[in-house]
Amino acid sequence: MLVILKRDNQEVNEQAAQLIAGAIRKNPSLTLGLATGSTMVGLYRHLVRLHQAGSLDFSQAATFNLDEYLGLPASHPQSFNHFMHENFFRHINIQPRNIHIPDGSVRRDYDAYCASYEQSIRAAGGIDLQILGIGRNGHIGFNEPTSSLASRTRLKVLSRETIDDNAKFFGPREESPRCAITMGIGTILEARKILLLATGPPKAAAVAKSIEGPITCAVSASALQLHPDVTFLLDEPAAAQLTQREYYQRVLEMTALLTPDRLS
């Protein structure tokens, strides 16, 4: 596990964009796992700028999104499908056939649909680089507390905390979704590399539990401790409750010296 500490949200977004851009330049047909949420808006803005400057080509890349609200059509302004197209896809040259986002309008046969999403990931050769955010309760994707660490893509009931956090994005007469389709923890852990971004004070407790706490289904992001190539990219407020910050900085310095490719 590599922990990279930055001063603020802007530095986190810039570093993340550079890491992702470097991976795509090394492998133009990279398969990316993508996340949504406010943490990702700045990241996608930086990637779009790199593309529009002519230094980043997405024409051979493929993407798989982590999750989608159940019951929202792709056209709904709060769907993750809409989020991804407005903030990212419509501004770059990715091929539409290479974009994969769970279908929130599925009405039945959830297990079969989720199995087909898993099969699509396998058919693409697996995810090369998975981008993650983290919820205040430590969830990744919509893998709420008590999620199995071996879970696969499935229908998931959202916690009250997550519902309340997301309610602000919906109108006063709209009900915040109660369920979502999400990649499982086991699915996420099969990605070859993982990059988790976290910014702001509300994420500090979840970050500390994920990095320095025990591996537990009560904090699904703690399962990332089991992955051989995961990077946490944090700003100072999100890292505030970590107890080993000096050591993480020393590890980062030695990584830059001994294995610089990991940071490019």
N, C-alpha and C positions, 0 to 999 in steps of 0.2 A: 504494500500500500504506500502510495506517495501522497503527501499532503502539501499543497502549495498555498501559501498564505499571501494574500494581496491586500492593499490598503482599502479598496472600496469596490463597489459594484462595477464601475467603469473598467477597472483593471482586471477584474474577473472576466468580464465579457471579452475584452481584448485578448487576454491570454487564451481563453477557451477557443475563440475564433482562430487564432494562430495555430493551436494544436490541431483543430479539425481540418483547417486548410492544408496544413503540412501532411496530414494523413491522406487527404484526397490527392494531393500532388504526387505522393509516392505511389498511390494506387487509385487511378482515375475511376475504376469500377467499384470503388468502396461501397459497402452496404452499411448505412447508418441507421441506428436506432434513435428516434427523436422523441423529445418530450415537449410539453406545452407549459403554460403558466407564466406569470409575470417575470420570473427569473430568466426565462428564455427569450424575452422580447429583445433585450439588448444584444444577446448573442446572435440572433438571426439578423438583426440590423447590421452588425459588423460583417457577417458572412455575405450579406447582400452587397455591401460596399466593396468588399474584395472582388466579388463577381463582376460588379459593374465597372470596376477599375481595370478589368481584363486579366486579373491574376488568379482567377479561380473558376474552373469549369466543372459544372455538375452534369454534363450531358450523358455521362456513362454511369453516374452514381445511382444507387437505389436507396430507398428509405422505408422504414417500418416505424410507425408511431406506436407508442406504448399503450395508449388507451383512448377511450371515447365514452362519453355519457350515454347510457341507455335511454332510448326514447327521443333523442334529438336527431332530426334529419341533418344531412350534411350542410344544408343551406341555413340552418339556424345560426344566428349571429354568435351564440355562445357555444356552439359545437367546436370540438377540437379540429375537425376538418376545416371549418371556416377560419379558425385561428391560424392554422398552418398555411393556408393559401393566402390569407391577407398579410401575414407577417413574413412569409418566406417564399413559398413555391411560385407565386405569380411574378416574383421579382428575379428569378433565376432561370437557367436554361435546362432544368431537369425534365426528363421525359415523363409525361403523365402516366404512362404504363408502368413506370418504376416507382410510383408513389403508392404506399400501402398504409391505410388508416382503418382501424376497426369501424365497422358499420353500426352506428347507434340505432338505426331504424329496424334492426332485426327484431322480429316479433315472436319467433318460436325456434325450436331446434337450436338452442343456444350452444349446447355441447358440440353439435356438428359444425356450427359456424366457427367456434373457437378452435376446434381441431383443424379446420381448413386454414385458419390464419397461421397456426403453428406450421402447417405443411408448407405454406407459402414462404415462411422464413427458411425452412430447411431447403426448399427448392432453390432459393437464392444463394445457398451456400452458407447460411448463417449470418449473424450480424458481426461485422468487423469492429465497429466502434459504437457503443451504446452511450447516449447522453442521458443523464438523469438530473432531475431536481429532487427535492426532499420536502415532505410535508412536516408540519409542526409536530405531528405525532410520530415522525420517523418513517412514514410510508414512502416507498418508491413505486412509481406507477400508481395504481390504486390498490396496492397490496396493504390493506389496513392491518392494524395490530391483530394478532392471532393468525395471520396468513401462514400457510404452510411454506417452509423454506424450500420445498420441492415443487411448489405449485406451478401450473402451466397457465396459458391464456384461458380465461374463464370469465363468467359473470360474477361480479363482486358487489356485495351490499356495502354502501359507504357508511362510515362512522358519523356520529352526530357532529363531531368536531370538524370533519371534512365538509359536511353539508353546510354547516354554519359559515365556514371559511369561504365557501363558494357562493353563498347566497347573495353576496354583494354584487355579483356579476349579473344577476337576474332582476327583472322588473318586480315591482311591488305585488303584481297580480300573478307572477310566475312562480311556480314551485321549483326549488332547486332539485335537480335529479337525485334520486335515492340509490341508484345502482349505476354501474359502469362495466364495460368490457375492458379488461386489462391483461397485458402480459403478466405471467406469473413470476415469482422470484426465481424459480428454477430456469425459466426462459431467459430472464435477464442475465443470470450467472453464466449462461452458455456463450454470451458475447465474448469475443476475443480480447477486447479492451473496453474498459468502462471509465467514463468521465462524469463525475457528479459535481454540479455547481450549487453553491448555497451562499446567499447573501442576506444580511440584515439580522438584527437581534432576535426576532421571533424564531429563527432556525438554530440558535446557539445550543439549546438543550438537546435537540434531536441530533445535531452534528456530533456533539460530545459523546452521546450514548452510542452512536453508530460507529465511531472510530475507536473509542476507548472503553466502551462498556462491553458487557458479555454479548455473545451471539444469542439472540432470542427472537422468537416470533412476535414478541411485544413491540419490537422496533425492527421493522422489516429491513431497513437499510443496514442494520448490523450484519446481515448475511453477506454483505460485500467484503467483510473480513476474510471470507473463504475464497475470494477471487484472486488469481495470481497477478493480475495487471489492472489495478484500479487506482484512479487518481481523484482525490478530493480537491477541488479548487474553491477556496473560501476567501471572503473578505474578513477584515478584522472583527466586525460585530458578530458574524456567524461563527468565528473561531474563538470567541471570548471565553467559553467554558472549557476549552481544551487545556489539559495540564502539562502536555509535553511539547509546547510550541517551539521551544528552543531546539529540542531534538529534531523536530520535523524540518526546521531550517537547516540544521547540519546535514541531515539526510539529503535535502534538496541540493545543497552545495556539492556534496560528494557525487550525487547523481549527475549533475551538470559536468563534473570533471571526468567521471569514469564511463558514463553511458549517456552522452549528450543527445543521442538520437531520441531518447525517450521524451525529451523536452522540446522537440522540434516537430 
